[in-house]
Amino acid sequence: PQNISSGDLRRHFGSSRVGLKLWQRLALRSAPPLSHPGFHPGPADGMSVADDIKITNDSAKFLKESWWLMSCYCFGQGLASPMPFIWGQNKCCCIQGANSSEEEVCGPMGCIMRASKCLCCVEHTEFPPKTMRFGLCNKFFVGTKPEAPSEADSLSMTFLGDSFWLFYCICAGQACTTSMTPLVVAQDKFMCCFSKTFTTECNGPRGCLQNNQKFCCCVQYTAFPPKMTPGVGLCNFNMMGSLPEGEALAPSQTEMS
């Protein structure tokens, strides 16, 4: 019974071995289910809710503003403005990626930058290096451990400072970590191209599989299941589309409105 406290159970069953076993069974049955403290699936694992909503809004804007030569519900090809020159989103189950070519060639993040984590493997590259580093077996003789880049937006990069660095030589190094949160996260920059990868819901508002790509004025999309699609049509005359009318709002914005 849920009204009986643990003290009542002990007094009722006594301190015998049989009584203790019965008390333990009842206590476990009435206890709340255990939750794993290190892994929470969904947007909170690899990115914030704001990141997830922005990706959804950008995807809807891309599908609305493109001029679709051909659309067949799950895939299509069309035309769009040539800027940005390269832009894309890709999603496969719980792995989400985004890329663009709107970064400075050698801005605050340098010319080449990479910070990534896949399960327990960590990698960091920075060129030109902001700080010279040289380390072996988690002992740094020159410089200190890499820190989370300030340009990481809301991606979780705190694992860089908590990892065990196997080696670090001037501008690149590899490490291991015991933390499994997030499972996969990466941020890459090469000249003006920037991309990031993170975990999200397996079958959220963008479906299970999604691929929106733009190169100059050529665009294409793939979606399965087609939760967000221009529909079926030719020469931008489409029907049976399923695109949101307005932008998605964060939970805090929804409460305010």
C-alpha positions in Angstrom: 0.0 0.0 0.0 1.2 3.5 -0.8 0.1 5.0 2.6 2.4 2.7 4.6 5.8 4.2 5.4 9.1 2.3 5.6 9.1 2.5 9.4 5.6 0.9 9.5 6.8 -1.8 7.2 9.8 -2.6 9.4 7.6 -2.6 12.6 5.1 -4.9 10.8 7.6 -7.4 9.3 10.2 -7.2 12.0 13.9 -7.6 11.5 14.0 -11.2 10.5 15.5 -12.3 7.1 12.2 -13.1 5.6 10.7 -9.9 6.8 13.5 -7.8 5.4 13.2 -9.5 2.0 9.4 -8.7 1.9 10.1 -5.1 3.0 12.7 -4.7 0.2 10.4 -6.0 -2.5 7.6 -3.7 -1.4 10.0 -0.7 -1.2 11.4 -1.4 -4.7 7.9 -1.9 -6.1 6.8 1.5 -4.8 10.0 3.4 -5.7 10.0 5.7 -8.8 11.8 4.3 -11.9 15.5 5.0 -12.1 16.7 7.5 -14.8 20.2 7.5 -16.3 21.9 10.7 -15.3 24.2 10.8 -18.2 22.0 10.5 -21.2 18.8 12.3 -22.1 17.6 11.6 -25.7 16.2 14.4 -27.7 17.3 18.0 -28.3 18.7 18.4 -24.8 21.4 15.8 -25.5 23.4 17.5 -28.3 21.8 20.9 -28.7 19.4 23.2 -27.0 15.7 23.5 -27.8 16.4 26.9 -29.4 18.9 25.2 -31.8 16.3 22.6 -32.7 13.6 25.2 -33.4 16.0 27.3 -35.5 16.9 24.3 -37.6 13.2 23.6 -38.1 12.4 27.2 -39.0 15.4 27.4 -41.4 14.2 24.2 -43.1 10.7 25.5 -43.5 12.0 28.8 -44.9 14.2 27.0 -47.4 11.3 24.9 -48.7 9.0 27.9 -48.9 11.3 30.3 -50.7 12.8 27.9 -53.3 11.2 27.7 -56.8 10.6 24.0 -57.3 11.0 22.7 -60.9 9.8 19.3 -59.7 8.5 18.1 -56.4 7.4 14.5 -55.7 6.4 14.8 -52.0 9.5 13.0 -50.6 12.1 14.7 -52.9 12.4 17.5 -55.3 14.7 19.8 -57.3 14.5 23.5 -57.9 16.1 27.0 -58.0 16.9 29.7 -55.5 19.0 32.8 -54.9 22.7 32.2 -55.4 23.5 33.4 -51.9 24.6 31.9 -49.7 26.7 29.9 -52.2 26.7 26.7 -50.1 24.0 25.8 -47.5 22.6 22.6 -46.3 20.9 20.5 -43.6 21.0 16.7 -43.3 19.5 14.4 -40.7 19.7 10.6 -40.4 17.7 9.3 -37.4 19.2 11.0 -34.3 22.2 12.7 -36.1 21.6 16.2 -37.4 24.0 18.3 -39.4 24.1 21.8 -40.8 26.6 23.7 -43.0 27.0 27.0 -44.8 29.6 29.2 -46.5 29.0 32.5 -44.8 31.9 32.5 -42.3 35.0 34.8 -42.6 38.0 33.1 -44.2 40.2 33.8 -41.2 37.9 35.2 -38.6 37.7 34.6 -34.8 37.8 30.8 -35.3 40.9 31.0 -37.5 41.2 29.4 -41.0 40.8 25.8 -40.0 39.1 24.6 -36.8 37.7 21.3 -35.6 36.3 20.2 -32.3 34.5 16.8 -32.2 33.4 14.1 -29.9 32.1 10.6 -30.9 31.3 8.4 -28.0 34.5 8.6 -25.9 36.9 9.8 -28.6 37.7 13.5 -28.7 39.6 15.5 -31.4 40.7 19.1 -31.6 42.4 21.1 -34.4 43.1 24.8 -34.7 45.1 26.6 -37.3 46.6 29.1 -37.0 46.8 28.1 -33.3 45.7 30.8 -30.8 47.9 29.2 -28.2 50.8 26.9 -28.7 50.2 23.6 -27.0 52.4 20.5 -26.5 51.3 17.7 -24.2 51.5 13.9 -23.7 49.5 11.6 -21.4 47.4 14.5 -20.2 50.5 16.5 -19.1 50.9 19.8 -20.9 54.4 21.1 -21.1 53.5 24.1 -23.2 50.1 25.8 -22.9 47.0 24.3 -21.3 44.1 22.0 -22.3 41.9 23.2 -25.2 38.8 25.1 -24.1 35.3 25.3 -25.6 35.3 27.8 -28.4 33.3 30.9 -27.7 31.7 30.6 -31.2 30.2 27.2 -30.4 26.7 28.8 -30.0 24.8 26.5 -27.7 26.6 23.3 -28.6 28.1 21.6 -25.6 31.9 21.6 -25.9 32.8 21.4 -22.2 34.2 17.9 -22.8 37.4 19.5 -24.2 38.5 20.6 -20.8 37.4 17.4 -19.0 39.1 14.9 -21.4 42.3 12.9 -21.0 44.6 14.1 -23.7 46.7 11.3 -25.2 48.7 13.9 -27.1 48.6 17.4 -28.4 51.2 18.8 -30.8 51.1 22.5 -31.6 47.7 22.7 -33.3 46.1 19.3 -33.1 45.5 16.6 -30.6 43.4 13.6 -29.6 41.9 12.6 -26.3 39.5 10.2 -24.5 36.6 11.0 -22.1 34.4 9.1 -19.7 31.4 11.3 -20.4 28.8 9.9 -22.9 26.9 13.2 -23.1 26.5 14.3 -25.8 27.1 11.1 -27.8 28.0 12.9 -31.0 28.9 16.5 -31.5 31.3 18.3 -33.9 32.1 21.7 -35.2 34.2 22.2 -38.3 35.5 25.2 -40.2 37.6 25.3 -43.3 38.1 28.8 -44.7 34.6 30.2 -45.3 32.8 26.9 -44.9 31.4 26.0 -41.5 29.5 22.9 -40.3 28.2 21.4 -37.1 26.9 18.0 -36.2 24.9 17.0 -33.1 22.2 14.7 -31.8 18.5 15.3 -31.8 15.2 13.5 -31.8 15.1 10.4 -34.0 11.7 11.2 -35.5 10.9 14.8 -34.6 9.3 17.6 -36.6 11.7 17.1 -39.5 11.1 13.4 -39.8 13.6 10.6 -39.6 15.6 11.3 -42.8 16.1 14.8 -44.2 18.5 16.3 -46.7 18.2 20.0 -47.8 21.1 21.1 -50.0 21.9 24.3 -51.9 24.8 24.9 -54.2 24.8 28.3 -55.9 21.2 28.5 -57.4 20.5 24.8 -57.5 18.5 23.3 -54.6 17.2 19.9 -53.7 15.4 18.2 -50.8 14.7 14.7 -49.5 12.4 13.9 -46.6 11.1 10.7 -45.0 8.6 10.5 -43.7 7.6 13.8 -45.4 6.5 15.8 -42.4 7.7 19.1 -44.1 7.3 19.0 -47.9 6.2 21.4 -50.7 4.0 18.6 -51.9 3.6 17.3 -55.5 3.9 19.5 -58.5 5.8 21.0 -61.5 7.1 24.5 -62.2 6.4 25.6 -58.6 2.7 24.7 -58.8 2.4 22.3 -55.9 -0.4 20.7 -54.0 -0.7 18.5 -50.9 2.1 20.4 -49.2 2.7 20.3 -45.5 4.7 23.4 -44.5 4.1 25.4 -41.3 2.4 28.7 -41.7 4.5 30.6 -39.2 7.7 30.1 -37.3 7.9 27.6 -34.5 8.3 29.2 -31.0 10.4 28.2 -28.1 8.5 27.0 -25.0 9.2 30.3 -23.2 7.9 32.3 -26.1 4.8 30.1 -26.3 4.0 30.8 -22.7 4.5 34.6 -23.1 2.2 34.6 -26.2 
